[in-house]
Structures are given as structure tokens and as C-alpha cells.
Amino acid sequence: MPGRIEALWLKRAHRGPMDPVQQVEFVVDQGLAGSVGRSRRRQVTLMEREVWKAHMATLGGDIDPASRRANVMLSGISLPNTRGRVLRIGTTVRLTIGGETTPCERMEEALPGLQELMRTDWGGGAFAQVLAGGMVRIGDPVEWEPDAAQP
């Protein structure tokens, strides 16, 4: 059963606000069109809605998930230990997971205890590179491509 895109954000400036958008273009080897602060390895950042809700419950917080500063919020997809796997969004976009996103001090500024909590089991999400681009909209399906190493 596929997951889905729950939210999308663009960052317009370094340390700037995360702007919610309904759709965005994923660009091969670049990241999200109109977003700054990406690198060759860290083109897109992903977070899980279920993990965010668990973090908020653990800390008794209720802050906007944009505070995580990720580009994409997914549901129904588990990110831990997926380095090298390929995630398909909609019919055209493909991302390869580069690794775990390390939470920075901005998480602690957003909610005390959040940075430390996110350091466990990929709790800060993942970063990825764009293998195949296209438009992505909130509500689009997300699923892992079959992997010969996976049962």
C-alpha cells in the first residue's frame, strides 16, 4: 500500500522561512525548483508525519511541522535505514535516499528536547537526490521501488 505526500515546503533564503506550497517541480540533480540551500548530496529533505506526531506527543509540543525545515512530509512510508533505496512519487519522480538528516540546533530553538529526540533512528528524516524529475502535488502517492536486496 503506497504512502502519500502530506505537505511540501520551499526555502527561499538561508535560515529563511519555509513556505508551504501545493505543488512543486523536482529537478534532476538539483532538488526543488525555487528552493535554496540544497547541495549536490542533499537536494531534497524528507520527514515522516507519523514520526513528527510521535515527537510532538513525547515532548508535549504542538509546533508547525514546517519548523523541521524539511521539503517534503510523507505518510505511510518508513525512512529508517533506507540509504540507497529509490522512492517513487507519483508517476515520474524518483529519489534515491542518500542518508539520515542530522537535526541541527534550530530544532532545539523550535522546541526544547526536539534536537536530541530526532537523533534516534532517523528521527530527523532523510535526504535524497533527484534521479527523475517532474511535478509533485500534495496527495500524490509515494512508494518504494522494488529492491533485489529487500524480501
VEXDREN-2710 file (C-alpha; in Angstrom, 1 decimal):
% VEXDREN-2710
k/r/px/py/pz
1/MET/0.0/0.0/0.0
2/PRO/1.6/3.3/-1.0
3/GLY/2.1/6.3/1.2
4/ARG/1.3/9.8/0.2
5/ILE/2.6/13.4/0.1
6/GLU/1.2/15.3/3.1
7/ALA/3.0/18.7/2.8
8/LEU/5.6/20.5/0.7
9/TRP/7.8/23.4/1.6
10/LEU/10.3/25.6/-0.2
11/LYS/13.0/27.6/1.5
12/ARG/13.5/31.0/-0.2
13/ALA/16.7/32.0/1.7
14/HIS/19.3/30.5/4.0
15/ARG/17.8/30.4/7.5
16/GLY/14.7/31.9/5.9
17/PRO/11.1/30.7/6.4
18/MET/9.7/27.5/4.9
19/ASP/6.9/28.4/2.5
20/PRO/4.1/25.8/2.2
21/VAL/3.2/25.0/-1.4
22/GLN/0.5/22.8/-3.0
23/GLN/2.8/21.6/-5.8
24/VAL/6.5/21.8/-6.7
25/GLU/8.8/20.7/-9.6
26/PHE/11.5/18.2/-8.7
27/VAL/14.6/18.9/-10.9
28/VAL/17.1/16.2/-11.7
29/ASP/20.5/16.6/-9.9
30/GLN/19.2/19.9/-8.3
31/GLY/16.3/19.4/-6.0
32/LEU/13.1/21.5/-5.8
33/ALA/12.7/24.4/-8.2
34/GLY/12.6/27.7/-6.3
35/SER/14.2/26.3/-3.1
36/VAL/17.7/27.4/-1.9
37/GLY/20.2/25.8/0.4
38/ARG/20.4/22.5/-1.4
39/SER/23.7/20.7/-2.2
40/ARG/24.8/18.0/-4.6
41/ARG/24.1/15.3/-1.9
42/ARG/21.3/16.9/0.0
43/GLN/18.9/18.1/-2.8
44/VAL/15.6/17.2/-1.0
45/THR/14.8/16.6/2.7
46/LEU/12.1/14.2/3.8
47/MET/10.2/13.7/7.0
48/GLU/7.6/11.3/8.2
49/ARG/4.2/12.6/9.5
50/GLU/4.0/9.7/11.9
51/VAL/7.4/10.4/13.4
52/TRP/6.7/14.1/13.7
53/LYS/3.4/13.4/15.6
54/ALA/5.3/11.0/17.9
55/HIS/7.9/13.6/18.7
56/MET/5.2/16.2/19.5
57/ALA/3.4/13.7/21.8
58/THR/6.7/12.8/23.6
59/LEU/7.6/16.4/24.2
60/GLY/4.1/17.7/24.8
61/GLY/4.5/20.1/21.9
62/ASP/2.3/21.3/19.1
63/ILE/4.6/23.2/16.7
64/ASP/4.1/23.5/13.0
65/PRO/6.0/20.7/11.1
66/ALA/7.5/23.4/8.9
67/SER/9.7/24.0/11.9
68/ARG/11.5/20.8/10.9
69/ARG/12.7/22.7/7.8
70/ALA/12.2/19.6/5.5
71/ASN/11.0/20.0/2.0
72/VAL/8.6/17.0/2.0
73/MET/6.3/15.4/4.6
74/LEU/5.3/11.9/3.8
75/SER/2.9/9.5/5.5
76/GLY/2.8/5.7/5.2
77/ILE/6.5/5.4/4.3
78/SER/9.2/4.4/6.8
79/LEU/12.6/6.1/6.2
80/PRO/15.0/4.5/8.7
81/ASN/17.8/2.5/7.2
82/THR/16.8/3.2/3.6
83/ARG/20.2/4.6/2.3
84/GLY/20.4/3.7/-1.4
85/ARG/16.8/2.8/-1.9
86/VAL/14.7/4.5/-4.6
87/LEU/11.4/6.3/-3.7
88/ARG/8.9/6.9/-6.4
89/ILE/6.5/9.9/-6.1
90/GLY/3.5/10.0/-8.4
91/THR/4.2/8.6/-11.9
92/THR/7.5/10.2/-12.8
93/VAL/9.6/11.5/-9.8
94/ARG/12.3/9.2/-8.4
95/LEU/14.5/10.0/-5.5
96/THR/17.5/8.0/-4.2
97/ILE/17.9/8.2/-0.4
98/GLY/21.4/9.5/0.5
99/GLY/21.1/9.1/4.2
100/GLU/19.8/10.3/7.5
101/THR/19.2/14.0/8.1
102/THR/21.0/15.2/11.2
103/PRO/19.0/17.6/13.3
104/CYS/20.6/21.0/13.9
105/GLU/20.4/23.4/16.8
106/ARG/17.4/25.1/15.1
107/MET/15.3/22.1/16.3
108/GLU/16.2/22.9/19.9
109/GLU/15.2/26.5/19.3
110/ALA/11.9/25.4/17.9
111/LEU/11.1/23.1/20.9
112/PRO/13.4/22.1/23.8
113/GLY/14.4/18.4/23.6
114/LEU/13.5/18.1/19.9
115/GLN/17.1/18.0/18.6
116/GLU/18.1/15.2/20.9
117/LEU/14.9/13.2/20.2
118/MET/15.4/13.4/16.5
119/ARG/18.9/11.9/16.7
120/THR/17.4/8.4/17.3
121/ASP/16.5/6.0/14.5
122/TRP/16.4/8.5/11.6
123/GLY/14.0/10.7/13.7
124/GLY/15.1/13.8/11.7
125/GLY/14.2/12.2/8.4
126/ALA/16.3/11.6/5.3
127/PHE/17.9/13.5/2.5
128/ALA/17.8/12.4/-1.2
129/GLN/18.9/13.2/-4.7
130/VAL/16.5/13.6/-7.6
131/LEU/17.0/10.8/-10.2
132/ALA/13.9/11.7/-12.3
133/GLY/12.0/14.9/-12.1
134/GLY/8.5/16.2/-12.5
135/MET/5.7/17.9/-10.7
136/VAL/4.6/16.7/-7.3
137/ARG/1.4/17.6/-5.5
138/ILE/0.1/17.2/-2.0
139/GLY/-1.8/13.9/-2.0
140/ASP/0.4/12.2/-4.6
141/PRO/1.2/8.5/-3.9
142/VAL/4.7/7.5/-2.7
143/GLU/6.2/4.1/-2.7
144/TRP/9.5/2.2/-2.7
145/GLU/10.7/0.8/-5.9
146/PRO/11.3/-3.0/-5.7
147/ASP/14.8/-3.7/-4.4
148/ALA/16.5/-7.0/-5.0
149/ALA/18.0/-6.8/-1.5
150/GLN/14.6/-6.5/0.1
151/PRO/12.4/-9.5/0.9
END
